[in-house]
Amino acid sequence: MRKYSWILALVGMIWMSFISSPQKLTIYLIGDSTLAAKSASAFPETGWGMPFANFFSKKVLVDNRAKNGRSTKTFISENLWAPVVSGLHKGDYVLIQFGHNDEVKTKASYTPEEDYVKNLMKFIQESREKGAIPILITPVARRSFDTSGKVKETHLIYANLVRELAKSASVPLIDLDKKSQELLQQYGAEQSKLLFNHLEPGEHPNYPEGKKDDTHFNELGAREMAQLVLKEMRTLNLPDLSRHGNLMLEKGKNFK
């Protein structure tokens, strides 16, 4: 009898440890290919959400739901948003970055400006209804320079829509369009290629013909963009988040 009592006590302790363990804080990422996780066949193309997931302690789960080619419209219509909502808990974060595919009129993913704002507002409202905290992010800059070597604005209209919505809806904003432009300007027209998926023919087996992609990042570029996002998050003094940074972040390493 004493043997069974010991077993029951042990089972009870294990059960109590599960129900008393605090739930992990989850940061959901929703958006397009610039932050999405990539398959091995796409390497060295890297979404900034991939290194971003390594910036936090084990108390934080980064759940990257971003998908290649998606806009606010198709993220909703393809039922990619509904599972995020169903999994949200109070205190979770939802980082929202769309625009690359919304703004291109020749794509099926094209979303007119009015609908773009409505879709972003849907993400915001439904996140808030679950007690989660939405954060709007302007679309990250494409690599584009004028003849004088000055970086060019590549998302002017849609980035401004995000800025205006963040202000009117009182949503925290990370202006990644602006910050990434500043970073590209620091690198310059030629050296900024080092951040993107630029490959010469025969340089990588995934791209035998080479690649000149001024939208998608390589590992270095993704890490640089992820650091910009995290740095801006820290300046927002978001509730419950600052205490979860790992030692690398607390010491400020890898930040300019």
Buried (B, 14 or more C-beta within 10 A) or exposed (E): EEEEEEEEEEEEEEEEEEEEEEEBBBBBBBBBBBBBBBEEEBBBBBBBBBBBBEBBBEBBBBBBBBBBEBBBBBBBEEEBBEEBBEBBEEBBBBBBBBBBBBBEEEBEBBBEEEBBBBBBBBBBEBBBEBEBBBBBBBBBBBBBBEEEEEBEBBBEEBBBBBBEBBEEBEBBBBBBBBBBBEBBBEBEBEEBBEBBBBBEEEEBEBBEEEBEBBBBBBBBBBBBBBBBBBBBBBEEEEEEBEEBBBEEBEEEEBEE
